[in-house]
Amino acid sequence: MGVIKLLDKHMSELIAAGEVIERPSSVIKELVENSIDSGAKHITVEIQRGGITFMRVTDDGCGIAREDIPTAFLRHATSKVHDKQDLDAIGTLGFRGEALASIAAVAKVTMLSCRENEEIGTRYEINGGDEIEIDDAGCPKGTTIIARDIFYNVPARMKFLKKDVSEANSVSGVIDRIALSHPEISFTFIRDGKQTMKTPGDDNLKNAILSVFGKDFTSTLIPLNYQHEGIKLQGYITRPISSRANRSMQLFFINGRYIKTRTAMAALEEAYKGNIMTGKFPGCVLHMTMDYSTLDVNVHPSKLEVRFTNERPIFDAVYHGVKSALLSGDNRSPIKEEEPIKPEILEKTATQVENEQLKFSYQPKAAKPVEKSEKISEKDSVFKGDLKKESIQKSVEFDNLEEDKNEPEIFMPEPSSFSPIMVSDCVTVDPYTASVRKKLEKAKSEIENPEKQEIQAVTEGEETSHKPTILQEDNEPSVVKNQDKLIDSFLSIAGVRLDSESDAPMKFLGEAFATYIILEKGNAILFIDKHAAHERLLYEKLRRDCGKNYAQMLLEPITVTLDKTEYDAILNNLSAMEDAGFEIDDYGMGTVVVRAAPQIVERDDISDTVVEMAGYLAKNKRDIMTEKMDWLYKNVACRAAIKAGDKSSEGELMALVEELMENPDVKYCPHGRPICFTMTRHELEKRFMRV
């Protein structure tokens, strides 16, 4: 261990600044919170290049006296805490006296301030913690702080900053949350010379939400006003039908401070149980007002987390408050009692239903005109009318099918034929390459012409007719080519080592129970589940092609409102979204426009899908396949794959095995079941007690 020595002032300030200032958004957060504590009613934030080169925060608060300005930039200098008792009831956003000192340690800072009773203001400049000058200046009442070239003296920190647009979106997210925490203050955000957000400052939370998130999100809100055990709860929650794919829109504020609290999140989601789909999450903007002595805000460097003396009242207040709001906000019209059906209306209604059913019945071409049946009398019941209409519909369908014998027949392909599958009438699933299709055609002809195969077997003699159809004419098992990758992959799963016969070719022995392909390789026997193998191959093909190869333009583009972190993640990964089949453009202010989407995704699901994928990108996940799309691909693959028990020819099974060879990473089906099971010769001989 080296000699212990005291760090100099500059080094200690740089280390301390690293705990408070992580990026430009950290600077903006600290400066804006100081402006709020000063009693400002109007706060303007301006940045350039994401705040890396220029940040300015202007307020109309109380200002700072000239003699206090140099002291304000010293560490642990504050006007908000005076004695130990003040720490037990912190009512301000800032209190530790570290913000200005930390900012000045890593940036070039200029302050302009003027108090209400002063005729001339003060200009103070400090760079990297070193005071440059203090002089008179003409400036409006309040305080303006300009920070330039953040981390100019700490290159190691500079290289960890992200792109300008990412840093700007991070700043925008901070301003959004602070604006929602204080709707009584008017906030203006200017980004690279363009005003992107402005709140009215009329103390109306809904107007602030409208300014920050737009009308699409605001229109889904239900007001909440509740009080429980000294905790006052106000704000808005989203309607159950407007749930989202993640928790990014769950915003909680305690005494005007944005926080992250698992207790409130759990209570919110528990209150929605039974009203919301599984896998969906509600959104909210909730303000909690409580006694300052019941919580500790000094447990996190950026003050994003708090500690409660008792978390149970918090949970109960949020749970019961949300439950009450959901009950009162359910504005669905009540079910009215049905009025008696008048005889003159009954006849007209039945005729209309018949016409509608005829209109939507399946008709390959023009159907024969159907004569109307007798009119329903007053004594006939509605049930008789329903039966009558059902019989008319069925008769039309049968007539059409009998008449359209020359039309192409619509049928589902046999599972054993391995023909391309149509998904949603637009997505073609063809798991085989051109080199394998010839084998499939040959195998298909064997199935479609069994009589021809039987005649051929009879001509070869009685002994030949009893041979298993999986063997070739020379009575030798088929040899699978290019099988090293496949056998090594499967055997590695089971931990099987091959003996000296490992160079022997892999032989096709047959099929057991019309389900399991049996192969022999050296001292091991492989059993392959043909359904699981084919299902996985189809699933991988769908994941790979269904997005980019089957995207379609939308007649009406869809706008999606995102959290600023997700918004930034989408903009930085537009190519990944395009590979998934989504064409997305920036609409500004945390909103994107979806102009194209995969055909397999329903229009009503596009917004939730984009939100879910944005959440994955924000967490730096490479696989952005949503749960719904993944579920859809799994089910399509399962239904399209060859089924256990289906009759399969040798050619088909060989083609499937060779397809597995080209995909050595395929080891499990989409549902997690293994594709292959191995048994060694030693294990088999133990069964027969040979060893």
N, C-alpha and C positions, 0 to 999 in steps of 0.2 A: 504494500500500500504506500502511495506517495505521501508527501507532506501536506497536511491539511492547512488550507489558507482561506481567507475571506475573499469572496468574489468582489470585483469592483462594481461600482454603481451601474455602469453601462451594461455589463454582462448580466447582472441580476435582473435588470429591467427587461432585457431581451428574453430571458427565460420566463419571467412572469407574464410577459406579453403573449407568449405562446399558449398559455392556459386560457386566455380571454379572447385573443384575436386569431382566428383560424383562417379567415378569408374576408373579402370585402363586405359580405353580408354581416359579419360579426361587428365590423366598425359601424355600419348603418344601424344595427340593432342598438348598440350602446348609445350612440348619439341621439337617436330618436327617443329612446327611453328617458334620457336626460332632458330633452325638450318637453316631454310630457310632464315630468316632475316639476319643470319650471312654470307650469300653468299655461302653456301655449294653447291657443285655439286654432291656429293655422300652422301646419308644418309642411315644408316642401323639401323633397329629396330629389337630388339630381346626380346622375352617374354618367360616366363615359367609359367605354371599353370594359363594361362589366364592373366598373368601380376600381379597376386595377390602376388606372392613371389619374382618375379624378372622381371625387365624391364631395358633395356639398349638402349640408342639412341646415335649413333656415327655419327659425321659429319666431313667434311674437310673444315669447314668455317674459319672465321678469328680468332677464339679463344678468350679467355678472359685473360687480364693481371692479374698477381698474386695479385696485390694490389686491384683489382676490384672484385675479386671473393667473399670475405665475404660480400661486399656491395650488390652484385647481389642477395643475399638471404634475403635481407631486404625488407619489404613491401613498395611498391610504388617506388622502385629503378629501373630506366630504362635508357637506352641510346638512346631511340627512340623519346622521346618527351622532348622538352626543354622549350617552352613557350606556351601561349594560342593560338597563331596563328597556331601552329602545329596540334592542335586538329581539325582544320577546313580542314585539308588535310592529313589525315592519310594514308600513303602508305605502312605501314608494317603490318604484321599479328598480332604481339603483340605490346603493347604500354603502358599498365597500370602498369607493374612491379609487378604483383601479382602471376605469375605462379610459379616461383622458391620458393617464400616464402610459398605459399600454399602447394606445394608438400613436402617441407621440414618439414612442420608442422605435416603431417600425415604419413610420411614414413622415412625410413633410406636411406639417399642420399649420394652418393659419386660422386664427379666431378673430371675429369681429363681434363686439358686444356693446350694447348701450342700455342703461337702465331708464326707467320711466322718468326719473327726476334729473337726469343728466342731459346737458345740452349737446355734448359731443361724445362720440363713442371711442372705443379703444381697439387698436389692431395689435395682435400679438402673434409672433411667428416663432415656431420651434421645430427643429429638424432632428430626427433621430435621438430625441431626448435632450438636445443642446439648444438653449435659448438663443435666438438670433436677434430679435428686436421687439420693442414694445413702444407704440407711438399713438398719437391721436388719429382718429379716422371719422369720416362722416358715414353713418350707417343708421338704418331704421331701429326702432325699439325692438329689443330681443337679441338673439344670438345667432350668428352664422359661423359654422365650422367647415373648413375646406381641408380635405386630406388628399394628398397627391402621392403617386408612386409608392403604393404600399409594398413593403418588404424590399425596398430598394437597397437596404443595407443588410439584408439576410437572404442571399441568393439560394440557400438551401430550402428556405420556405417558399420562395418564388416559384421554383420548378414544380411544386405540387399544386399550384393553381390550375384550374381547368380553363377551357376555352372562354372567350369573352362572353358568348351567349349563355354559357352555363352559369358563369358567375353573375351575370345580369339577372337571370331567372331566379337564382338563389336570393338575390337582393329583393326582387319583386315578391317572392314568397314571404319574406320577413315583413315587408310593408303591408302585404295583404292581412297577415295575422294581427299586426299591431293596429291596423285600421279597424278591424272587426272588434278588437278589444276596447277601443275608445271611439264609439260612434259619435260622441259629442265634439270630436276634433275633426277638422277638415284636413285631409291628407292629399297631397299632390305628388305624383311620381313622374319624373322626367327622365327618359332613357335615351341617351345619344341625341339629345335635342328634340325629342318627341314626347309629348305628354301621353302616357299610357294609362293612367289611373287618377281619378279624383273623386273623393267622397264629399258629400254635402256638409257633414259636420252638424247635422240638425238633431243629434241625439236619438235618431231613429235607426235601430239596428237593421231593420229590413232594408232600408235605403242603402246602408253601408254594404250589406250583402249583395244587393243589386249592383252596386258600383264595382265590387270586387269580382264576383262570379258570374254576373249576367242574369238575364231574365229566365233562361232555361232552368237553372238550378233554383232560383228564387221562387219560381212558380210551383215548385214541388214541396214547399215548406208548410209546416203546421206550427202555429204559435204555442209557446209553453210558458206558463207562469205558475210557480208552485213554491211552497214554503214548508220546511220540515225541520224541526228541532234547531231553530236558529239559522238554518241555511236557506237562503233565498235563491231560487233558481228561475232564470229568465232566458228566453232565446227562442230558437226554432229547431224543429226536427223535420226530417224528410218523411213523406208519406211512404207506407210500406211498398206501394207499387213502384216507387221511384228509387228503390234500393240500388246499391252500386256493387261493383265486383271487388272492391277493397275498402279499407278504412281511411283512405286519404282525406275524406271530407268530414271526419269526426274532429271537431275543434272545440276544446274546452278552455275556459278562462276562469281564473279564481282571483277575485278582487282586482280585476283589470289586467291580469297577467296571463299570457298564454302559457299553458303547461301541457305536459304529457302525463296522463294518469291512467293506469291500468284499472283502477277501481271504478272510475266513471265509465270507461269503455265497456267493462264487463257488465255493469248495471244497465247501460244503454242497450246492449245486445240481448241481455236477458229479458228486458221489457218488450222487445220486439218478437220474442219467440212465439210461434203460433200465428204470427201476422206476416212473416217474411219467409222467402224461400231459403232453403239450406244452401250455404255457399254465398249468400248475398249479405251485404252489410248496410246498415242505415247511416245516414249523414246527419250532422247536427252542428249548430253554432250555439253553445250553451254558456251562459255567464252564471257563475256561482259567487255569491257574496256571503262571507262568513267572518267570524271573529278572527282578527289577526293572530291572536294568541293560540289558536287551535292548529296552526300549521307553521312549518319551518321552511322558508324559501332559500336558506343558505346551505343547501346540500349538493349543489351542482354548479360548476364554474360558469355556465351560461344561464343558470337559473331556469332551466326548462323542466326540472322535476322538483317536487315539493314533498315534504313528509308531514303526515297528519297525526295528531295525537290519538285520534280514533277514526278509523276508516269506515266503520259501520254506518254512521249517519250520512256520510257521502254516498255510499251505495244506495241506501234507502231513499234518500232525497231524489237521486237521479232515476232510480227504478220507478218509484211511485209517480214522480212528476211526468216521466215519459209515458207511463201507462195511462195517466189521466188525460194527457194531451192526445194520445192516440184515440181514446174513446170519444173525446169531444170533437176531434178533427175528422172523424169518419163521416163525411158528408154524403155518403151514398144514399140515394132516396129509398125510403122504406118500401117493402113489398105491399102493394095494394091488394085488397080482396077482389077477386074476380067477380065481375058483374054477370048476371044471367045472360046467356047468349040468346039474342032475339032470333026468331025463326027466319025473318027476311034477310038477316046478316049471315046466317049459317050456310045458306045455299051459295051466296057469293064467296064466302071464305073458302069453302071446299073447292070451288072451281078454280080459285086463284092458286091454291096449294097444288092442285093437279097440274096446272100450267107450269108452275115453278119446278116441280119434280120432273116433268117432261123436259124442261129446258136444261136441267143439269144432269139428266141421265146420260150414260155413256152411249154415244151414237157415232159409230165409225163413218156413217154417211146418212143421208136423209132417211128418216124412218117413215114407215107407213103411217098414214093418218089414222088416228085412233078415234073411234066414235065415242062421244061422251055417253056416259052411263046415265041411268035415270037420276033425276034430281032427288036429293035427300029430303025426305019428308020431315015434318016437324017432330014426328014420333021417333025418328031414327036417332040413335045416340052418336056422340062424337067418336066413340070407339069404332062403331061400324063404319063411319066415314074414313077413319084412319086405315082400317083394314082394306077398304075399297080402293083407297089411293095407293096403298102398297101393292095390291094385286095389279093395278093398272101399270105401275112402274115396272114390275117384273115382266109383265107381258110385253111391254115395249122393248125391254132389254133382250128377251128371248127372240122376239121377232127380228130385231136388228142383227143378232148373231146368226140366225138362220139365213137371213137374206144376204149377208155379206160374206159369202163363202169365197168370193174371188179376192177379197181384201187380204192384205198380209196378216198372218196370224200373230197375235201378241202372246208371248209366253215367256216364262222364266227359264233360263238355261239350266240344264241338269248340272248339279254341282260337280260331277265327275268330268265334265267336258273342258274345264279350265278356260272357258271363253271369256272375253272382256265383259266386265260388269259396268252397268250404267248407274252412277250415283246422282240422285236428284235430277235425272234426265239430262245431265250435262257433263258429269265427271266420268271419264273412262278409266277403268282400272285394268291394266294389263301387266301382270307381274313377270311376264316372260320376254326374253329377248328374241331376236329374229332367228338365232341359231337353234333355239329350243322349239320354235313353233312347228317345225316340220315333224318332230317327234310327237307333238301333241295332235297334229292332224292325223297321223298314222294311228295313234292310240284311239282317237275319236272314231275313226272308221271301223276299228275293231268292235267298239261298243255298239255302233249303229247297225252293224251287219253281223249279228251273232250267228244267223243261219249259215252264212258263208264260212265262218270259222268252224262250225260243227261239221259241215260237209268235208272240209279239208282235214279235220281230225279223223273222220271215219275212213277216208281213203288211205290214211297212213297206217291203218291197222288197229286192232283192238288194244294192243299193248300201248301204242302211242296215244290212243284216246284217253287213257287213264293217267297220262303224265300231267303234272301240274302245269297250268298255262304260264306260269312265271318262268319256266325253264326254256332254254333255247333248244334248237333241234339236236345239237351235239350233246345235250344233257348236262352242259356245264353252266354254272351260275353266271349271270351277267356281271361284267366287270365295270365298276364305276371309274371313270377317268378323272384325272386332276383332283384327287380327293385328299391330298395331304393336309390342306388347311382345315377342311371340315373335320376329319378324324382327329387331328391334333387338338382342335378346339373342343370337341365333345369329350374326348378322353381327359383333357386337362380339367374339365369341370368335375369329373368323377375321381380324379386323382389316379387314373390307371396308367401304368407304364407298359409299353409293348416289349415283347421278348425279341429274340433273334429273328423272328418272322415278320418284324415290323415293316420290312421292305416289300412284303407281299401285297398284291393289289387288293383293294376292297371289293368284295363280291356281294352281289345282290342275291339274297337267299329266298326272299318271298315276302308275303304279307300275312300277319296274324290278325284274326278277328275283323278283317276288312278295315283295320284302323292303323296298325303298327307296321311300319316298313322294317324288315330285318336285313341287316348288313353284317358281313364278316370281314374283319381286318386283323390279321396276325392272330394274337391270342385273345382277341376281344370280339364280342358280338354287340352290335348297336341296334337298339329299337327306337325308331323315330315315329312320333305321333304325327301323322300326315295332316290332320286338321290344324294342330297347333303350329306346325311349320308353315303351312300355306297361309294361315291367318296372320302370322307375323310378317311374312313377305308382303302380303297385301297392305298391311298396316304401314309398313315402312314406305311403300310406294305412295300411299295416300298422303302421308306426312311430307313426303318429298315433293310431290307434284301438285297437290290439290290447291295450294295457294297461288303460286306464281303462274301455273299453267292454266288455271281456270278462274282467273279474276275477271270481273265484269264491271263496267262503268255503271254508276247509279244515276237514274234519271233525275233525282233530287239529292244533292250532296247532304250529308248528315254532319252537324256540328256537335262536337264532344267537348265538354268543359272538364278540365283536369286540374289537379293540384300542380303547383309550379314545379315541383320536383319531377312529377310524371310528365308534365309538359316539356320540360327540358330533356328528359330521357327520350321521348318520342322524336323530338327535333334532331337529336344527336344520333338517332338510329333509324332514319327514314329508309335506308337501304334494307335493313333487316325487316322492317314492316312491308316493304315492297316485295321482298322474297316470300313473305307470308301471304301475299295477295292483296295488300291494302295500299292504295294510293292516297297519301295524306299530305295536306298543305297546311302551312301555318296561317291561322286566322287572327293571331294576336291576343294578348290579355288572357293567356292560359287556355285558349280555345284552339282546336284544330278542326279542319274540314276533311271528312272522308269522302273521296270522290269515286273510289272503286273498292270492291271487297270480293273475297272468294264466293263463288256461286253457292257453295255448300253452307254458307252462313246466312241465316234468315235476316231480313232487313231489321226486324225488331231487336235482334241480338247484336247488331253491329256495334252499337254504342258501348254495351257492356263488355264486348270482346276487346275493343280498343282500350278501355279502361283497365281491364285485367292484364293485357299485354304490356301496357305502359307501366303498371306496377311491377311486373317482372323485370322490365328494362331498368327501372329505377333501382332495383336491387342487384343490378349487374348480372342478371341471369342470361345465359346464352340461349337456352331453350325457352322461347316465349309462347309455346303452344298453350292455349288456354285449356282449362279443364273441360269446358263444354265441347270444344273442337276435338280434343283428344278423346273424349267419350264417344263422340260421333264417329271418328275414324275407327275406334275399336269395335263399335257395333257394326259398322259397315263391313269391316274386314271379317268379323265373325260370321256374319250372314252370307257373305260372298264366298268364303273358303269352302273347300271340299269337306264334307261331313264324315264323321266316323260312321262306318257301316256302309258307306257308298261303295259300289263296285268300281274298282280302278284297275286299269291294265298295267302291264309291266312298263310300257312306254311312258305312261303318265307318272308313275312313281319314280322312274329313273329321271324324268325331266324335273320333278320336284327336288330330288336329291342333288342334281347338278345345279339347280338354282340356289340351293343352300350352300353349295361350294363357293359360289360367287359372292356370298354374303357370310363370311366366317364369323362375323360378330353376332349373328342371329342365334341366340341360345335359349330364349324364353319367349313364350307367346305374349301378346299385349296384356293379358290378365295375370302374368307372372308364373304360369305353369311351365315346367321344363319341356323342351322339345325332344330331347334325346335321353335315353337311359342305356347304360352300358353294363355288360356282364362279362367278366373275364373267364378264360378257360379254367383257371384255378378254382374260381367260385363254382362253376358248373361241375367240375370233377368232385368238389367237396360234397355237392348234393348227391352224387352217385357213390360217395365213399371210396373214390379212387385214390385219394390222398389222405 
